[in-house]
Amino acid sequence: MKIIPILVALSTISCNGQQEKKIIESTKHQIEAKKNNSKKLLDLTNLKFKTNINEVLSRIGLTLNNNALNEYNISGDYEEFKFTHFQIDLFENNIDSEKNETSFFYTKKDKLVWCYEINISDNDDALKIIKSFENKYGVKPAFSKISVSTKERPLFLDENGEFKKDKLEERILVWEDLKVKATFFLIYKVNYDKEPVEGSLQIIAIDKDNKKYKDWVSYRFLDMYYKN
């Protein structure tokens, strides 16, 4: 009589083990699928402007329900879809999922994507992406400006309005993609006095055919550097 509970227990363990194995395998496939799809979507040579946001998200296994933002934009004619901690590939450079966040901006009326914004908080990844832009579009961008701030000659202010004393560098780089009619704004910031060196990169890619192009360039204060 005591054998039956043992057999039941062994059977339960076996079933649970198989179920756990299936869950692990399913998770692996989902992660791999997202990686592969993100390569197709977030390759900066092939951004899908003028594409419905639902189609864009479906390529990386997401829906509008996965939006990290819970706020509805009541003042504008556009919406933002944001996600973080997602493995992405830019120009075949694998970007750590813990060190990036991405936003898609799309119109409320027709749901078409007109802007991508990608923030990378790893210095090595940032430099790789800048190098990839140079390889793709040329070492001379349509616009570039480099500002270096030192303790002796501080340029940048902190959140309290005081000059930062660290050795800091800021690069504003702009590339035009005539084929897809898009402008890429890259803002690279690095602190050389930190150990290890701290660097971050913001990429703002905007559809030049979209009527919001000039407004967004102004909203992000990019027209202070580049007007085209």
C-alpha positions in Angstrom: 0.0 0.0 0.0 2.9 2.3 0.6 4.1 1.8 -2.9 1.2 3.7 -4.5 2.0 7.1 -2.9 5.6 6.7 -3.9 4.6 6.0 -7.5 2.2 8.9 -7.5 5.0 11.1 -6.1 7.5 10.0 -8.7 4.8 10.5 -11.4 4.2 14.0 -10.1 7.9 14.8 -10.0 8.2 13.5 -13.6 5.3 15.6 -14.8 6.5 18.6 -13.0 10.0 18.1 -14.5 8.6 17.8 -18.0 6.4 20.8 -17.5 9.3 22.9 -16.1 11.4 21.8 -19.1 8.7 22.9 -21.5 8.4 26.3 -19.8 12.2 26.7 -20.0 12.3 25.7 -23.6 9.3 28.0 -24.4 11.0 30.9 -22.7 14.2 30.3 -24.6 12.3 30.3 -27.9 10.5 33.5 -27.0 13.8 35.3 -26.1 15.5 34.0 -29.2 12.6 35.1 -31.3 12.6 38.6 -29.8 16.4 38.8 -30.5 16.0 37.8 -34.1 13.0 40.1 -34.7 14.7 43.0 -33.0 17.5 42.7 -35.5 15.1 43.1 -38.3 13.3 46.0 -36.7 16.0 48.0 -34.9 18.7 47.8 -37.5 19.3 51.5 -38.1 19.7 51.0 -41.8 16.1 49.6 -42.0 13.9 51.5 -39.6 10.2 51.2 -40.5 8.9 54.7 -40.7 5.3 55.2 -42.0 4.5 51.7 -40.7 1.6 50.9 -38.3 2.8 50.7 -34.7 1.0 47.3 -34.3 3.0 45.8 -37.2 6.2 47.3 -35.8 5.6 45.8 -32.4 4.5 42.4 -33.6 8.0 41.9 -35.2 9.5 41.8 -31.7 6.7 39.9 -30.0 5.1 42.9 -28.3 1.7 44.6 -28.4 0.5 48.0 -27.2 -0.5 46.4 -23.9 3.3 46.0 -23.2 3.8 49.8 -23.1 6.0 50.8 -20.1 4.2 54.2 -20.1 0.8 54.2 -18.5 0.0 57.8 -19.5 -2.2 58.9 -22.4 -1.0 62.0 -24.2 -4.1 64.2 -24.0 -2.3 67.3 -25.4 -0.8 66.0 -28.6 -1.7 64.2 -31.7 0.8 61.4 -31.1 1.5 58.6 -28.6 4.7 57.1 -27.3 5.4 53.4 -26.9 8.3 52.7 -24.6 10.1 49.6 -23.5 13.2 48.9 -21.4 15.4 45.9 -20.6 15.0 44.5 -24.1 17.8 42.9 -26.0 18.3 45.0 -29.2 20.7 45.0 -32.1 21.8 48.2 -33.8 24.0 47.8 -36.9 24.6 44.2 -35.7 25.9 45.5 -32.4 24.3 43.6 -29.5 23.2 46.1 -26.9 22.8 45.0 -23.2 19.2 44.8 -22.3 19.8 46.3 -18.9 21.5 49.4 -20.4 19.0 50.7 -23.0 15.5 52.0 -23.4 13.6 52.6 -26.7 10.6 54.7 -27.6 8.5 54.6 -30.7 6.4 57.7 -31.5 3.3 57.3 -33.6 0.3 59.4 -34.7 -3.0 58.8 -32.8 -5.0 59.0 -36.0 -3.4 56.5 -38.3 -0.9 54.9 -35.9 2.0 55.4 -38.2 5.5 55.5 -36.6 7.4 58.8 -37.4 10.2 58.8 -34.7 12.5 56.4 -32.9 14.4 57.4 -29.8 17.0 55.0 -28.3 19.0 55.7 -25.1 22.1 53.6 -24.4 23.9 53.9 -21.1 27.1 52.0 -21.8 30.2 53.8 -23.1 31.5 50.9 -25.1 28.2 50.3 -26.8 27.9 54.0 -27.5 31.3 54.2 -29.2 30.5 51.0 -31.3 27.3 52.6 -32.6 29.0 55.9 -33.5 31.6 53.9 -35.4 28.9 52.0 -37.2 27.3 55.3 -38.3 30.7 56.4 -39.6 31.1 53.1 -41.5 27.6 53.4 -43.0 27.2 57.1 -43.8 30.8 58.3 -43.7 33.2 59.8 -41.2 32.0 63.3 -42.0 28.4 63.7 -40.8 26.1 66.4 -42.1 26.8 68.2 -38.8 29.1 67.7 -35.9 30.0 69.7 -32.8 32.3 68.6 -30.0 32.4 70.4 -26.6 34.9 69.6 -23.9 34.4 70.8 -20.3 37.2 70.9 -17.7 37.6 72.0 -14.2 39.5 75.1 -15.4 37.0 75.8 -18.2 33.6 74.4 -17.2 30.8 74.4 -19.7 28.0 72.3 -18.3 25.7 72.8 -15.4 24.3 70.3 -12.9 20.7 70.0 -11.7 21.4 72.7 -9.1 22.6 75.2 -11.8 26.3 75.0 -10.8 29.2 74.2 -13.1 30.3 70.6 -13.2 34.0 70.2 -12.4 34.6 66.8 -14.0 36.2 66.5 -17.5 33.2 66.1 -19.7 32.7 65.8 -23.4 29.6 66.2 -25.5 29.3 65.3 -29.2 26.4 66.3 -31.4 26.4 64.3 -34.6 23.9 64.4 -37.4 23.6 62.0 -40.4 21.1 62.2 -43.2 19.7 59.1 -44.9 18.5 60.2 -48.3 17.2 56.8 -49.1 14.6 56.5 -46.3 14.3 60.3 -45.9 15.3 60.3 -42.3 17.6 62.3 -40.1 19.6 60.7 -37.3 20.6 62.9 -34.3 23.3 61.4 -32.0 24.1 63.0 -28.7 27.0 61.4 -27.0 28.0 62.4 -23.5 31.0 61.1 -21.6 32.6 61.7 -18.2 36.3 60.9 -18.3 36.9 61.4 -14.6 34.7 58.4 -13.7 36.3 55.0 -13.2 35.3 53.2 -15.4 34.6 56.0 -17.9 30.9 56.8 -18.0 29.3 57.4 -21.4 25.8 57.5 -22.9 24.3 57.9 -26.3 20.9 59.2 -27.3 19.8 58.4 -30.9 16.8 60.4 -32.3 15.7 59.2 -35.7 12.9 61.2 -37.4 11.0 60.8 -40.6 11.7 63.9 -42.6 8.4 63.5 -44.5 6.4 63.8 -41.4 4.8 67.2 -40.6 6.1 66.9 -37.0 9.7 66.8 -38.0 10.4 70.5 -37.4 8.4 70.7 -34.2 10.2 67.7 -32.8 13.6 69.0 -33.7 12.7 72.2 -31.9 11.1 70.4 -28.9 14.3 68.4 -28.4 16.4 71.7 -28.8 18.2 70.1 -31.7 17.6 73.2 -33.9 20.1 75.0 -31.7 22.7 73.0 -33.6 21.2 71.8 -36.9 18.5 73.3 -39.1 17.6 71.4 -42.3 
